[in-house]
Amino acid sequence: MEDDEQKKPPKNQYIIGADLEEHSVEALEELVNDLRTEIERIEKAITKKGAGLKAAESLFKK
């Protein structure tokens, strides 16, 4: 297997930092939407974990 083949992501997958020239405009737009959805999911997890941390801190400060 050539080095270039090893570096290429599987079809329809994106790797951060990968060459964008290999993707169509439609695929890149879909990727942007998927990433926005994932960012929202991660931000919700951060908020949830932050609330749990605050609750735990207030419990131990008593």
C-alpha positions in Angstrom: 0.0 0.0 0.0 1.4 3.4 -0.9 1.8 6.2 1.7 -0.8 8.3 0.0 -3.4 5.5 0.2 -2.7 5.1 3.9 -3.3 8.8 4.6 -6.6 9.0 2.8 -9.7 8.7 4.9 -12.3 6.1 4.0 -14.8 7.4 1.4 -17.3 9.8 2.9 -15.2 10.3 6.0 -13.3 13.4 7.0 -10.2 13.7 9.1 -9.3 17.1 10.6 -6.5 18.6 8.7 -7.2 16.5 5.6 -6.9 17.8 2.1 -10.2 19.6 1.3 -9.6 19.3 -2.5 -10.6 15.6 -2.3 -14.2 16.5 -1.2 -17.0 17.9 -3.3 -18.8 21.2 -2.4 -21.8 19.1 -1.3 -19.7 16.9 0.9 -18.1 19.9 2.5 -21.4 21.5 3.2 -22.7 18.3 4.7 -19.5 18.2 6.8 -20.1 21.7 8.1 -23.6 20.8 9.1 -22.5 17.6 10.8 -19.7 19.5 12.7 -22.2 22.2 13.8 -24.5 19.5 15.2 -21.5 17.9 16.9 -20.4 21.2 18.4 -23.9 21.7 19.8 -23.8 18.2 21.3 -20.4 18.8 22.9 -21.5 22.2 24.3 -24.5 20.6 25.9 -22.2 18.0 27.5 -19.9 20.7 28.7 -22.9 22.6 30.3 -24.2 19.4 31.9 -20.8 18.5 33.3 -20.2 22.1 34.4 -23.5 22.0 36.3 -22.6 18.7 38.0 -19.2 20.1 39.0 -20.8 23.2 40.5 -23.2 21.1 42.4 -20.4 18.9 43.7 -18.3 22.0 44.7 -21.2 23.5 46.6 -21.8 20.2 48.4 -18.2 20.1 49.6 -18.0 23.8 50.6 -20.7 23.3 53.3 
